[in-house]
Amino acid sequence: MRRLLVCLYPPTWRSQYADEFRAVLEQERLTLFVVLDIVLGAADAWLTPAYRPTLPRSNRRAFRFGSTLALVVAVIFGELYAFHPSPAQASPRFPVYFGVTRQIYPAVTVNVTNLGRSIPHLTLFARFGQWHIDSVRTWRSARSGPMRAMQARALPHRDSGEVLDLGHLPVGDSATVTFNLSRNGVAQFGPGPIPYTVWGYGNLRADGQPDRSAPLTGKPSHFGSGSLLLIKTQPACGGDELTHMTLSRYQVQASGTVTSGATSVLKETFLNCGKPIRHLILSLRLKRWPGDGVTHIAGVIQDGTLVRVRSPRWLSGAMAAGSVVCDFGPLPTAAEMRVTIATSSDGSGASDVLHVYARLSPNGRPDPKSLVYSGADTWSQTAP
Amino acid sequence: VAGDVSDLGRFAEPGLLILTSLAGGERHGYGIMEDVRAMTDIKLGPGTLYAALTRLQRMGYIEATRSEDRRRPYRLTPTGIRALEHQIAGLRQLAATATERLASL
């Protein structure tokens, strides 16, 4: 070890000091501090002109070239390592998540409506690189005009981190991106720096009708449904109009038999004349038993506050004044439920997030003793 | 100025410690390290010691004497003595100024 440390010094230096330096090292206990000190001392010696080895002119040129090349490579790789964002890091500030747990959902529709600001691009990517994304079609339409193809391109198979440039969307315009995807995973959607996102999935067109041209295909083995949320400005009342459309379609595998369920589309429109809503996420996770159907839940946001939870089907919910107790109604075949509702009033982050967890009693209603709310501090202001 | 330890740059402090040690007589490398540690409780690493030592030798402040074995003793040169005197005078002036200012607080 001591011999190696002495060898760190330039030959010229060693010819003068190696013997005595080695003698010093033999009397010194080699600690991390001592080794580091020697390494720095050797570096200093190499940088000292008196000890620097003299190279022929050609070798000097080669040395300079090599050093420069190494420096450039180091800078490039260092920059890539330090600053190049991974797909997960490149997510928008307020990402929208939705997940699929099985191989299903052959078609996905993302609808982006401009509320008055430029949306430079829409980012789509798979977080884990497990999505198969292909057959991308991008449609753009004037608010009241027919849909027309804006561009058609295909994302590479199994790609992630793709950016789809939708260009500038004038006020009132909207764009719809449809593509096929399959495989497990979680996808993120976000329209660039301004998170005005209206999203949906599951064969829904922007008009709320199922896309018959892209029916569910393959061998689905899991429940499937979709929802589409549209937010439109309503200058007359100075607020927004929320349209929440849900597609109910499910296929359940029970005892080796795939049972197809009914398809239904439900459309609800709410007018919010308070503080403009920048973002809204509704998600529902429900543990299902075989034979279970479809469950929806819709939240209504006014002035950044959840004022009502509504169920379009057998869920019925209303928030009692001054509390966040929701009656979700009977859920005959589910054992427990989790609901997450998040809103953003400033468009840059989640202002409020409400998590509800409940175990269901045998009659299908949430067991009041099991209700757990979290993150609900700012949700106390409620109105019928 | 004849002899200025500050020319040693970041090795000015180790240089001053080495000159002070050698003011007490000839010493080889490890002897200097031990003497400095005894004087000031500062542990000079071998790398730092020899980086300063080689500079002091190139500046003519110290010189090697005849080697007993592998260990080579060093001693102050007249230039080194003047450099040390100059440095000490500066430190003494600094200490006096600091003492005076502290007294007026």
Interface residues (C-beta under 8 A of the other chain):
Chain A: W13 Q16 Y17 D19 E20 F21 R22 A23 V24 L25 Q27 E28 F33 V34 L36 D37 I38 V39 L40 G41 A42 D44 A45 T48 A50
Chain B: H28 G29 Y30 M33 G45 P46 G47 T48 L49 Y50 A51 T54 R58 S67 D69 R70 R71 R72
